[in-house]
Amino acid sequence: MTTPAGSAPPGATAGVEGALAALPESRRELARLLLAARSPVPGRPAPRSGAGPVPATALLTRLWHREHGTGRAPAQPGTGGAPGTGSHAVRLEGRLDHDRLRDALTGVLRRHEALRTRLAADGTAAPRLYVDEEPVLRLTRTDLSAYGEDARADRVRHELTESADAALDLGTGRTSRFRLLRLAPDEHVLVLASHLGVFDGWSSGVFLTGLAAGYRDGADSLPPPGLQFTDYADWQSRWLAGPEGTAELAARRAVFADAPPAPRAPGGFERGHLPVRLGRGPVDAGLALGAAEGATPFMTLLTALAVVLARREGRDEAVIGTPAAGRFSDRLEDAVGQFTTVVPIRIDLAGGAAFPELLHRTRAAVADALSHQRLPVDALFGPGTPPPYRVLFALHNYPAVPFGLPGIEVSQLPGPPARHLELYSPDPAATLACIGLTERDGRIGGTAEYNRRAAAPEDVRGLLTGIEAVLDRAVAEPAAPVRTRH
């Protein structure tokens, strides 16, 4: 019988646990930590050994310093909410059992350690994640049924905006808050707000799936996920410090060693939002051209955007950041947490190649970049050094979640636009825009979040019209060389 590399031989685990159990409780946790430090760090997260605090992720560490240090950015009402707060809402039509909903919400908080964590520095250089044993449900109920229809709609919009503007705190563990608005006996709105340091876009689907199961089958109907966010945080810290993480980090840094850091806007950072949409004609034809070359819609749009940016800067290449889910292990897919990482993609546009050739270069660059999702962007470029990209681009494809409650019709409510620039960029002042698109009913559109100190709305729109123009030319003359210098 062979033993996989890095794993303990049969019976060793039981022997170790027996030896640990024989130690005084005051020394037991220290012994676990020492054993974990001596064990080889796997290439993917695994359940951590023992309990107790774990080092914060690289992203959480940055957010902590921004919120509790000199770099904290104040909330800007009306421009996307408080730093660190993400909020969305659902309309519930039908006979709602308030007690079952409360118990289901508490059950989801109990299931996911990320929703019971708080950060503390404890005199160390980096903050650590602590998990509270029991969940604390922060749920307010407001009855709006006595208001007229117009006044009620205004109050709902006010509650949605207020939820996004209200700051949540990593230090106290107040990282989630819920509001239940009663519009009529059989009509409610549930508003969910979470700190983006512990809750990403994928987590919304995980949360709603657990909430539906808890409401339908009881709060304890779902077991804990295979891996918790704290398992991932513990693994990330040890892996980055280990030989494999150190080697991958050095190799990836070498790729961008000669790429100049993005210039910081003299005025710093002030957030703005702009709805955007791509035209159907040139984009549809361009995506068809990309598909014929084996490129996904994201790769095709990314190639066109790279051409636009290279022409603006007079260069033969472009570096663009794209948010990746970061759930590179299947066991992370049913966990709530902030796993998103920004992956910088460097695209070579030199030589006057035709657009189909550029698509093949982009395909290779995207595949290579996504293979490094384990590397947090904060570790890749380090504090005080702006990343080499000014524009972030995403074509969101989070899995659709059929959020169903028995006897209740559920629908999503539009809320304030999300605040992602400060989350995705280590230095928002060095970022021009974050363009987030989705494809619905054959149309591609979304929201561009931009730095008012670095760009005007027409500058951001120019990126989109530039994409359309590049695709239009590529379809009309697919063999024509694409020039980035004039």
N, C-alpha and C positions, 0 to 999 in steps of 0.2 A: 504494500500500500504506500503510495507516495503522498507527500504533503505539499500543497501549493506553496510557492515561494512567498515568504513573509507571513505565513500563517503558523499557528501553534500546532505541535503534534497532538495526536489523540490523547486525551486525559490531562494535557498540560493546563488547559483552561480551568478545569475543576480544581487542579492542584493550586493554581495561582489564587483562585477565589477562596480556597480554604485557608491559604496562608494570609491573605488579606483579612479574612474574617477573624483570624486569631490576634490581629493587631488591635491595640486600643483605638477607639473611634477617632481620637484626636490625630492619630498618625495614619489612619487608613486612607484618607483622601490624598494626602501627600504621596503615599506609596503608589497609589493609582497613577498620579500625574507623572511620577518618575518612571514608572513602567511604560506609560504611553510615550514618553519622550524618547525612550530607548528603542521602541518598536519601529520598524520601517513604516514610513508614511505611504499609504496606498495612493495610486493615481487618481482615485475617485473617493468621494466622501463615504464614510462608514459610521455606524453608531459609535459615539465616543465612549471612552472608558470612564465610568464613574459619573458623579454629578458635579455640582459646583459651577462657578463662573467660568466662562471661556473668553478668549480674546475677541473683541469686536472685529467684524470684517473690515477690509480696507475702506469700503464705501461708508459704512457706519462710523468709522473713525473720523473720516472727513466731515460728515454731517454733524457729528458730536462737536468737533472743534468749531464748526461754523455756527452752531447754535449756542455754545457755551464759551466761546473764545472771542477774540477781537474781530474775527471774520464773520460774525453773525450778520445775516442780511435781514432787515426788517420786512414784515409783511407789507404788501402793496395791495390794499383793497381794490377790487375790481380788475386786477390784472392776473388773476389765476389762483389766488388763495395764499395762505400763509406758507412760509418755507417748511417743507416736510409734510404738508397735508394733502392727501388725495381724498376726494369725496365723490360719491355717486348715489343715485336713488332709484328705487323701483316703486311702481304703483301696484297696489294689491286690491283687486276688486272681487269681493265675495265675503262670506262670513268668516272673519278672522278671530281665532282664539288667541287672545293676548298672552295668556299664561303659557301656552304651548310655544308661542314665538319667543317669549322671554327665556324659557328653558332651553330652546334650541340655540339661541344666541349664546347663552352661557356654555352650552355643550361644545360649540365650535371654539370658543375661547379656551376651554379646558383641553381640547384636542390638539391645539397648535401652540407650541411653546413660544413661537414668535410673537403671539398676541398676549403673552404674559411676561415679556422681557422688559428690563430696564437697564440703562447703562450707568456705570459709575467709574470714575478714574482711580479712586483709591490710592492716590499718590503715585501711580505708575505713569509711564510715558503714554500708554495707550489705554483707552477705556475697555472695560470688560462687560460682558453680557451676563446678567443675573436673571434667573427664571423664578417668578413668584409661583408658589405651589398651587394656590387657589386663584381662579379667575375673578376679576372684578368687572361686572357688567355696568357700563355707564350708559343708561338708556333714559331719555326723557320722552314724555308723552304730552302732546299738545292737541287740544280739541279745537278744530276750526269749523265744525259743522254749523255753528250759528252765523257764520259770515255769509254774505252774498257771494254769488259765483265769481265775479270779478275780484272782489276783495280776497276771497279764498285763494285764487290763482296768484295774486300778488304776494300773499303770505307764504305760499309754497316756494315761490321764487326767492323770497327773502330768506327763508330757512335754508335753501340749497346754497345760496351765496354765503350766508353766515357760517354754514358748516365748513365750506372750503376756506373761509378766511380765518377761522378759529385755529390758533396754534395748538399742536399736540407736542408732548414733551417726552423725549427719550429718557431723560434723567429720572423722572418720577414713575415711569411705566404707564403714563396716561397716553397710550399710543392708539387707542380706538375709542370712538364715541358714536352712539346711535340715537336717532330721533324717529319717533313714530308719530306721524301726523294723521289725525282722524278727520277726514273730510265729510264723511257721511257714515251711517251705521255699517254699510257694506263697502266702504271705500277708504283706503288708507295709503299713505306714502311712507316708505321706510327709507331713511337717509343713513348711509354708512360712511363714516370718515375714519381713515387710518393713516398712521404716519408712514410715509413712503420709505423710510429706512427699514421697515419690517414688512412691507406689503407692496408687491409689484402688480403689474397688470394681470399676469397669469394667476396670481393669488385670488383675484376676484372670482374667477370660475371655481377654484377650490373652495373658497368660502361659501359661495352660494349653493354649491352641491352639498356641502356639509349641513348648511342651514335647512335646506329642503328635506334632507334625510332625517335630521333631528326633529323637525316639525312633524313629519309624517310618521316616523317609527320610534321616536323617543330620543332624548338627548344623548344617550349612550349607544346609539345604533351603529356608529362608525368607530372603528379602532383608530388609534393614533397612526399617523403616516409612517412609512418605512424609515424615513429619515426626518429629523427635525432641523429647523433653521440653525439651531445651536450646534448640531452635529456638523453642519456645513461650515459654520464660523470657526469651530475648533479645528477642522481639517484644513481650511484655507490657511490659517496662521502657521500650522506645522508644515504644510506642503510647500509654502513659499520659502520657508527657512530651510527646507531639506534640499538634498542634492538635485532631485528632479526639477523642483520648482525653480531653484536658483539657475539651473542650466537653461530651462525654457525661457525664463525671464531675460537672461543675457542674450540668447539667440534672437528673441523678439525685439529687444532694444536695438540690436545691431541693424535690423531691417529699417528702422526709422532714425538711425544715427545721424544721417546727413539731411534729414527733413527738418526745415526750420520750424521752430515753434510758432504757433499762430500769434499775431500781434494783438496786444490788449487794447481795447478801446480806451482812449484817454479819460473818458467820463465814467469808466467802470461799467456797471451793469444796471439796466432798467428794463424790466420785462414788458413785452407787448405780445398780443395775439392777433392772428389774421386768418380768417377762413380761406382755404385755397381749394382749387379744383383744376384738374387737367382736362383739356379738350378731348372729346371722344375721337374725332377723325384722325389726327396725326398719331395720337397715343395708341388707338386700337391697331392701326396699321403697323406702328413701330413694335408693339408687343407681338404681333404675328411674325414680323421679321425676326425678333429675338427668339421666339419659340422654334422657328425653323432652324436656328443655330444652336438649339439646346439650352437657351438662356431662360431663366424664370423672369416673370414680370419685374421683380425686384432688381435682378441683374441688369435688365435692359434699361430701366429708368436710372439706375445707378451709373451706368456707362454714359448715358446722355448728360446726367448732372455733372459727372467728372469732366466731360468736354466743356461744359459751360464754365465751371470753376477754373479750369486750366486756362481758358481763353481770358477770363477776367484778370488772372494773375500773370499771364504771359509765360506759362510754364508748359513743360511736356509731360507733366504728371499731375495727379491730384490725390490728396489724402482726405477721405471722408469717414466720419465716425458713424457707426450704426449700432443701435441698441440691440443686443442679443439676449434671448431668454435666460441663458446661463444655466439651464437645467440639463447639463450634459450627462447626468445620471438618471436612469428611469426612476430611481427611488426618490428623486426630488420632485417628481411631477405632481404628487398629491400633497405637497407641503405648502403651507403659507410662509412667506418670507420674501426678502428682497434679494433675488438672485441675479437680476439684470446686470449685465456688464456691457460697456461700450467697446466695440471691436473696431479699431482703426483699420481701414482698408486702403492700401496704396495701389493706385492704378496707373500703369505705364501707357502713355498716349503718344510716345515718340515715334518718329519715322514716317508720318503721314499714312498710317495704315487705314484701310477701309473700315467702316463701322462693324461689319461682321467679324473682322479680326480683333477689333477692340472688345467685342462681346466675349470672345474666347479668352482674352487676357483677363477680363473682369471675372469670368467664371473661375479661373484658376486663383485669382487674388481673393475672391470671396471664400472659396473652399479652404484656402490656406488660413485666412483670418479667423474663420469660424472654428477651426480646429484648435484655436488658442483661447477659447472662452473661459478656461480656468484662470487666466491671468486677469486680475482686476486692473482697470485702467489707471487707478490711483497708484498701484505698485509699478506699473509699466513706465510712467513718466515722472512720478515722484512729486512731492509738494514743491511749489514755487516755480515749476516749469510748465508753461502752458502746453497742451498737446499739439500735435502738428495739424490738426483739423480745425476749421472754422465753422463747418456746416455738418450737422447730423441729419441723417436721412433714414426713415423707416417706412416700410410697407407692412403694417401690422396684420398679423394672421393668428391672433390668439384663438384657441379652439372655442367654438360656440358652445354655450352651456344652456341646456334646456332647464331653466329654473322653474320648477313646478311645485305648487303647494296644493294639496287636495281641496277641491271645491273653490279654488281661488285663481283668477286670471291675473297673470303677472306680466308687466310690461316695463321696459326701461324708460327712465325720464332723462332728458338732456339736462346737463348741469353746467357749471362754469368750466371753461377749458382747463385742462390739467397743466400743472407746472412741472416741467421736466428738465428745463435747461440747467437749473442748479443741481439737479440730481445726476444728470448724465455727464456734465462737464466738470472736471476738477477746477476749472477757472472760467466761470460764466462770462467774465469780461473779455475773454479771448474768443468767444463764440459769437458768430453772426446770427445763426438761425438753427432751429431744430424743426425739420419738416416731417410731420407724422401723417401718413396717408393710409386709407383703408379702401378696399374695393367692395362696393355694394351695388347690386343691380346693374352691373356693367359699368358703373361710374367710379372714377378714382378721385377722391377728395379727402379733405381732413382739415387740420389746423397747423399753421406755422407759428411757432413760438420764436420770437426774435429779440435781440438786444437793441433797444431803442437808441442806445448810445453808439451803436456800430452800424445800424442800417435803418432805412426808412421803409414804409410798407411797399413802395414801388420797387425797392431793391429786392425784397423778398419775392414779390410777384415776378420780377424779372428772371429769377431762377427757374420758375415754373414755365414761363413763356419760352425761356431758353431751351428747356427740355423738349418742349413741343417742336421748336424750330429744328433742333438737332435730329429728332426722330423723323420729322417731315422730310428733311434733306436725305437722311439715310434710306428712307423708303423710295424716294424719287430716284436717287443715284447710289445704290448700295455698293458699287465698286469704286466710288469716288474717294480720294484720300481725305481724311479728316485732319484738318490743320488746327493747331492750338496757338500757334504764333503767327503774327501778321508781319 
